Amino acid sequence: MKNISVIGAGTMGNGIAHVFAQHDFNVALIDVSAPALESALATIAKNLDRLMTKGTLTEVEKKSTLANIQTFTDLKTGVATADVVVEAATENADLKLKIFKDLEAFTPPEAILASNTSSISITRIAAATNRPGQVIGMHFMNPVPIMKLVEVIRGYATSPEVTATVMDLAKKLGKMPTEVNDYPGFIANRILMPMLNEAIYALYEGVAGVEEIDTVMKLGMAHPMGPLQLADFIGLDVCLFILKVMQDGFGHPKYAPCPLLVNMVQAGHLGVKSGKGFYTYTAGSKDLLVAEQFRR
């Protein structure tokens, strides 16, 4: 288990590539966009510089980490020698199914195929291949280089051997893997998303304001970040998508997304990534300002 292919050069993909490369794996980072790959390498270098500033990484280790990463715009070439593939593409079921069908054809037959999906069924993804026993979920948390948890999701057909291998692989990255079974939302999002949704409902119903809701959870429940700020950080579109997956998967109204969340996503207010959600975000500023429409 030395050659790792990571599909997707976005926030999660570049973070996953970073941690594997830093732990001396050979990493193939794959994205259809060459500019996205350039941006990913720049982000990884910047994050490594932060570690050097903190004294937890040397210049030699930084150079070694970057040297462990190769970039590819062609999927077939990028996964040709992979021992493990970690798919971290956009959270879109059709796209992921297409990628895993291609991986079936392009990867060595013994390769383990993992998805970083936060909500889409691993069993469904595995069914797109002829090796469902080798398909598994490897759900990293954002920001990947910092967060210790990896949810390891067993699909209906995932073999015990593959599960054990991936659990061990996560430990080699300095992570704390937790094994869960394949049901909508897994564990992290099954608990987190209803909490975020309930916080949005509390705002929608006028129970309290943005700052008040977040303050209660930070000071009263010892959460490092309030639920509305966290929703902005995750991306309100991502929150909406996951809630819909759980609503469809369980058929239970308790997972129905708050109408305010739906409206905000339709308006393009997606949180940090769009510059506006429950708070407003300005490049270079660390000030946390409640969005104008929610100010009292």
C-alpha positions in Angstrom: 0.0 0.0 0.0 2.3 2.7 -1.3 0.6 4.3 -4.3 -2.4 6.4 -3.6 -4.6 8.1 -6.2 -6.8 11.0 -5.1 -9.5 12.2 -7.4 -10.5 15.8 -7.1 -8.2 18.8 -6.3 -10.7 20.8 -4.3 -10.6 21.5 -0.6 -11.0 17.8 0.5 -8.9 16.4 -2.3 -5.9 18.6 -1.8 -6.1 18.0 2.0 -6.2 14.2 1.5 -3.3 14.3 -0.9 -1.4 16.5 1.6 -1.7 14.0 4.5 -0.8 11.0 2.4 2.2 12.7 0.9 3.4 14.0 4.2 3.3 10.4 5.5 5.6 9.3 2.6 3.0 7.8 0.3 3.3 8.3 -3.5 0.3 10.4 -4.4 -1.3 10.9 -7.8 -3.6 13.9 -7.6 -6.2 13.9 -10.4 -8.5 16.6 -11.7 -9.9 17.4 -15.1 -8.8 21.0 -14.5 -5.1 21.9 -14.8 -5.6 25.2 -13.0 -7.4 23.4 -10.1 -4.3 21.2 -9.8 -2.0 24.2 -9.7 -4.2 25.8 -7.1 -4.2 22.6 -5.0 -0.4 22.4 -5.0 -0.2 26.0 -4.0 -2.6 25.4 -1.1 -0.7 22.4 0.0 2.6 24.4 0.0 1.0 27.2 1.9 -0.3 24.7 4.6 3.1 23.1 4.8 4.6 26.6 5.4 2.2 27.1 8.3 3.4 23.8 9.8 7.0 25.0 9.4 6.1 28.3 11.1 4.8 26.3 14.1 7.9 24.3 14.2 6.2 20.9 13.5 7.7 20.5 10.0 11.2 21.0 8.5 12.2 22.5 5.1 13.4 19.0 4.1 10.1 17.4 5.1 8.2 20.1 3.1 10.2 19.4 0.0 9.8 15.7 0.5 6.0 16.0 0.8 5.7 18.1 -2.3 8.0 15.7 -4.2 5.6 12.8 -3.3 2.8 14.4 -5.3 2.3 14.1 -9.0 -0.6 15.7 -10.8 -2.7 14.3 -13.7 -5.6 15.5 -15.8 -6.2 12.1 -17.2 -8.0 9.6 -14.9 -6.8 6.5 -16.6 -3.1 7.5 -16.3 -3.5 8.7 -12.8 -4.9 5.5 -11.4 -2.9 3.0 -13.5 -0.7 1.8 -10.6 -2.9 2.7 -7.6 -3.1 0.5 -4.6 -5.8 2.7 -3.1 -8.0 5.3 -4.9 -9.7 7.9 -2.8 -12.4 9.7 -4.7 -13.1 13.2 -3.5 -15.0 14.7 -6.4 -18.1 16.9 -6.1 -20.9 15.5 -4.0 -22.9 14.4 -7.0 -24.2 10.8 -7.2 -24.2 10.5 -11.0 -20.7 11.9 -11.2 -19.4 9.5 -8.5 -21.1 6.5 -10.2 -19.5 7.4 -13.5 -16.1 7.7 -11.8 -16.3 4.3 -10.1 -17.4 2.7 -13.4 -14.3 4.1 -15.0 -12.1 3.0 -12.0 -13.4 -0.5 -12.5 -11.8 -0.4 -16.0 -8.6 1.6 -15.2 -7.3 0.4 -11.9 -5.4 -2.8 -11.1 -7.9 -5.5 -10.1 -6.6 -5.7 -6.5 -6.9 -1.9 -5.9 -9.2 -0.7 -3.1 -11.7 1.9 -4.2 -12.7 4.4 -1.5 -15.0 7.4 -1.6 -14.8 10.5 0.6 -18.5 11.0 0.2 -20.2 12.5 3.2 -23.7 11.1 2.5 -24.0 9.0 -0.7 -24.5 5.3 -0.2 -21.3 3.3 -0.4 -23.4 0.2 -1.4 -24.9 2.2 -4.3 -21.4 3.3 -5.4 -20.1 -0.2 -5.1 -22.8 -1.6 -7.3 -21.4 0.5 -10.2 -18.3 -1.9 -10.1 -17.7 -5.6 -10.4 -15.7 -5.5 -7.2 -18.1 -4.3 -4.5 -16.1 -6.1 -1.8 -13.2 -3.7 -2.5 -15.3 -0.5 -2.3 -15.5 1.4 1.0 -16.1 4.9 2.4 -13.2 6.9 3.7 -14.8 10.1 5.0 -12.2 12.6 6.1 -13.1 15.7 8.0 -12.3 19.3 6.9 -9.6 20.6 7.3 -8.1 17.3 6.5 -4.5 18.0 7.8 -5.8 19.0 11.2 -8.9 16.9 11.9 -8.2 13.5 13.4 -11.4 11.6 12.5 -11.9 9.4 9.5 -15.3 7.7 9.2 -14.7 4.3 7.6 -18.0 3.2 6.0 -18.6 -0.4 5.2 -20.9 -1.0 2.3 -23.3 -4.0 2.3 -20.7 -6.0 0.4 -17.4 -4.5 1.7 -15.1 -7.3 2.8 -13.7 -7.5 6.3 -10.2 -7.6 4.9 -10.6 -4.3 3.0 -12.2 -2.7 6.1 -9.2 -3.8 8.2 -6.8 -2.5 5.6 -8.4 0.9 5.4 -8.6 1.2 9.2 -4.9 0.5 9.4 -4.2 2.9 6.5 -6.0 5.7 8.3 -3.9 5.0 11.5 -0.7 5.3 9.4 -1.8 8.9 8.6 -2.1 9.7 12.3 -5.9 9.6 12.1 -8.5 8.0 14.4 -10.6 5.8 12.2 -14.1 4.9 13.3 -16.0 2.0 11.5 -19.7 2.6 10.7 -22.2 0.8 8.5 -23.7 2.2 5.4 -27.0 4.1 6.2 -27.9 7.6 5.1 -25.7 10.2 6.7 -23.5 7.6 8.3 -22.9 8.8 11.8 -21.3 12.2 11.5 -23.9 13.8 9.3 -26.8 11.8 10.7 -26.2 13.6 14.0 -24.7 16.9 12.8 -27.1 17.9 10.0 -30.3 17.7 12.0 -28.6 19.8 14.6 -27.7 22.4 12.0 -31.1 22.3 10.5 -32.7 22.8 13.9 -30.5 25.8 14.5 -31.7 27.2 11.2 -35.3 26.5 12.1 -34.8 28.4 15.4 -33.6 31.4 13.4 -36.4 31.0 10.9 -39.0 30.9 13.6 -37.6 34.0 15.4 -36.6 32.1 18.6 -33.2 33.9 18.6 -30.8 35.7 16.4 -27.7 34.3 14.6 -25.2 35.4 17.3 -27.4 34.3 20.1 -27.9 30.8 18.7 -24.2 30.3 18.1 -23.3 31.7 21.5 -25.6 29.3 23.3 -24.0 26.3 21.6 -20.4 27.6 22.0 -20.7 28.6 25.7 -23.3 26.2 26.8 -22.3 23.1 24.9 -18.6 23.7 24.5 -18.8 23.6 20.7 -15.7 25.4 19.2 -18.0 26.9 16.5 -21.7 27.7 16.5 -24.0 25.7 14.3 -24.8 28.5 11.9 -21.2 29.5 11.5 -20.4 25.8 11.0 -23.1 25.5 8.3 -21.5 28.5 6.5 -18.1 26.8 6.8 -19.4 23.5 5.4 -21.4 25.2 2.6 -25.2 25.7 2.8 -25.6 23.9 -0.5 -23.8 20.9 0.9 -25.9 20.9 4.0 -29.1 21.1 1.9 -27.9 18.2 -0.3 -27.1 16.0 2.7 -30.4 16.7 4.4 -32.2 15.8 1.1 -30.2 12.5 0.9 -31.3 11.6 4.5 -34.9 12.7 3.9 -35.1 10.5 0.8 -33.2 7.6 2.4 -35.2 7.4 5.6 -38.5 8.9 4.4 -38.9 10.8 7.6 -40.0 14.4 7.9 -37.5 15.2 10.7 -34.8 15.4 8.0 -36.7 17.9 5.8 -34.5 21.0 5.2 -35.7 24.3 6.7 -37.4 26.6 4.1 -34.9 29.3 5.1 -32.0 27.0 4.1 -33.6 26.2 0.8 -34.2 29.9 0.0 -30.6 30.9 0.9 -29.2 28.2 -1.4 -31.5 29.3 -4.2 -30.3 32.9 -3.7 -26.7 31.8 -3.9 -25.9 32.6 -0.3 -23.8 29.5 0.4 -21.7 30.6 3.3 -17.9 31.1 3.2 -17.5 30.0 -0.4 -19.8 32.7 -1.7 -18.9 35.3 0.8 -22.4 35.4 2.4 -24.5 33.1 4.5 -25.6 33.6 8.1 -22.5 35.7 8.3 -20.6 37.8 5.7 -17.0 37.0 4.8 -14.4 39.3 3.3 -11.1 38.1 2.0 -8.3 38.8 4.4 -10.6 39.7 7.3 -11.2 37.5 10.4 -14.1 39.6 11.7 -17.3 37.6 12.1 -20.2 39.8 11.0 -23.8 38.7 11.0 -25.3 39.0 7.5 -27.3 42.1 7.0 -30.7 40.5 6.6 -30.2 38.8 10.0 -29.1 41.8 12.0 -31.4 42.9 14.8 
